[in-house]
Amino acid sequence: MAMSLQVRIMTPDRIFWSAQAEEIILPTNTGQMGVLTNHTPLITALDIGVMLVRSENEWISMALMGGFALIKDNQIIILVNEAEQASTIEAEEAETSFLAAKQALEAAEGRKDRIEANLVFKRARARYQIATQNPM
């Protein structure tokens, strides 16, 4: 039996997801980071984006709305304010929100508005990516 990762995603109100995985790809602030078994212990900040999980040769995607990941002894604890799975997102609604957020970001004036519009855009993009299984 090959070693696997024990992955747990926690939001403030519940354990969102808990399962074994062979590999995960996390959205960090410096880009995507892959994690396999026996990874070096690490704490990393997570960006708003898509997390990919490989379990039994199947990839599952989830949208993480920023947070932290703690990796130690093949245990991965992911603390986020919010997370969503593709099954709970309506693709057309996600696309509409994504296009609206993209337009709002392009139209944003001033630093504060651009920062807020960018957060809305990143959330909408992550939801759209997993709803349409479009990694972009």
C-alpha positions as CSV (number, residue, x, y, z in Angstrom):
1,M,0.0,0.0,0.0
2,A,1.5,3.3,-1.1
3,M,1.6,6.2,1.3
4,S,-1.0,8.8,0.8
5,L,-1.8,12.3,2.0
6,Q,-4.5,12.9,4.5
7,V,-6.1,16.1,3.3
8,R,-8.5,18.2,5.4
9,I,-10.1,21.5,4.3
10,M,-11.6,23.5,7.2
11,T,-13.7,26.6,7.0
12,P,-14.7,28.6,10.1
13,D,-18.0,26.6,10.5
14,R,-17.1,23.1,9.4
15,I,-14.8,20.5,8.0
16,F,-15.5,21.1,4.3
17,W,-13.7,18.1,2.9
18,S,-11.6,15.3,4.4
19,A,-10.1,12.4,2.4
20,Q,-7.0,10.6,1.2
21,A,-5.1,11.8,-1.9
22,E,-2.0,10.9,-3.8
23,E,-1.2,14.4,-4.9
24,I,-2.6,17.9,-4.5
25,I,-2.0,21.2,-6.3
26,L,-2.5,24.3,-4.2
27,P,-3.0,27.9,-5.4
28,T,-0.3,29.8,-3.5
29,N,0.5,33.5,-3.7
30,T,3.5,32.7,-5.8
31,G,1.8,30.3,-8.2
32,Q,0.6,26.7,-8.1
33,M,2.4,24.3,-5.8
34,G,2.3,20.5,-6.1
35,V,2.4,18.3,-3.0
36,L,3.2,14.6,-3.0
37,T,3.8,12.2,-0.1
38,N,6.8,12.9,2.2
39,H,6.8,16.6,1.4
40,T,9.0,18.9,3.5
41,P,7.1,20.4,6.4
42,L,5.7,23.8,5.4
43,I,3.2,26.5,6.1
44,T,2.1,28.5,3.0
45,A,-0.4,31.2,2.3
46,L,-3.0,30.3,-0.2
47,D,-4.3,32.6,-2.9
48,I,-7.9,32.7,-4.1
49,G,-7.9,30.0,-6.8
50,V,-8.4,26.4,-7.8
51,M,-7.1,23.4,-5.7
52,L,-6.6,20.1,-7.5
53,V,-6.7,16.8,-5.7
54,R,-5.7,13.5,-7.3
55,S,-7.3,10.5,-5.7
56,E,-7.4,7.1,-7.3
57,N,-6.3,8.6,-10.6
58,E,-9.2,11.0,-10.7
59,W,-8.7,14.8,-10.3
60,I,-11.2,16.7,-8.2
61,S,-11.2,20.5,-8.3
62,M,-12.3,22.9,-5.6
63,A,-12.3,26.7,-5.3
64,L,-10.4,28.0,-2.3
65,M,-11.1,31.6,-1.2
66,G,-7.6,32.2,0.3
67,G,-6.2,31.0,3.5
68,F,-3.3,28.8,4.7
69,A,-2.0,25.3,4.2
70,L,0.0,23.3,6.8
71,I,1.9,20.4,5.5
72,K,3.5,17.9,7.9
73,D,4.0,14.1,8.1
74,N,1.7,13.5,5.1
75,Q,-1.1,15.5,6.7
76,I,-2.3,18.6,4.9
77,I,-4.6,20.9,6.8
78,I,-6.0,23.7,4.7
79,L,-7.7,26.6,6.6
80,V,-9.8,28.8,4.4
81,N,-12.7,31.3,4.9
82,E,-14.7,29.6,2.2
83,A,-14.4,26.7,-0.3
84,E,-16.7,25.4,-3.0
85,Q,-16.9,22.2,-5.1
86,A,-17.9,22.2,-8.7
87,S,-21.1,20.2,-8.0
88,T,-22.6,23.1,-6.0
89,I,-21.9,25.7,-8.7
90,E,-24.2,26.4,-11.6
91,A,-22.0,26.9,-14.7
92,E,-24.1,29.6,-16.4
93,E,-24.3,31.7,-13.2
94,A,-20.6,31.3,-12.7
95,E,-19.8,32.4,-16.2
96,T,-22.1,35.5,-15.9
97,S,-20.5,36.4,-12.6
98,F,-17.0,35.9,-14.1
99,L,-17.7,38.1,-17.1
100,A,-19.3,40.8,-14.9
101,A,-16.3,40.7,-12.5
102,K,-13.9,40.9,-15.4
103,Q,-15.6,44.0,-16.8
104,A,-15.8,45.6,-13.3
105,L,-12.0,45.0,-12.9
106,E,-11.2,46.6,-16.3
107,A,-13.4,49.6,-15.4
108,A,-12.1,50.0,-11.8
109,E,-10.6,53.4,-11.1
110,G,-8.2,54.1,-8.2
111,R,-6.2,51.7,-6.1
112,K,-8.8,50.8,-3.5
113,D,-11.5,50.0,-6.2
114,R,-8.9,48.0,-8.2
115,I,-8.0,45.9,-5.2
116,E,-11.6,45.2,-4.3
117,A,-12.5,44.4,-8.0
118,N,-9.5,42.1,-8.2
119,L,-10.7,40.1,-5.2
120,V,-14.2,39.7,-6.7
121,F,-12.6,38.8,-10.0
122,K,-10.4,36.1,-8.5
123,R,-13.3,34.5,-6.7
124,A,-15.5,34.6,-9.8
125,R,-12.7,33.2,-11.9
126,A,-12.0,30.3,-9.5
127,R,-15.7,29.4,-9.4
128,Y,-16.0,29.6,-13.2
129,Q,-12.9,27.4,-13.6
130,I,-14.2,24.6,-11.5
131,A,-17.8,24.9,-12.7
132,T,-16.7,24.5,-16.4
133,Q,-13.6,22.3,-15.6
134,N,-11.7,25.0,-17.6
135,P,-8.2,25.4,-16.0
136,M,-7.6,28.5,-18.2
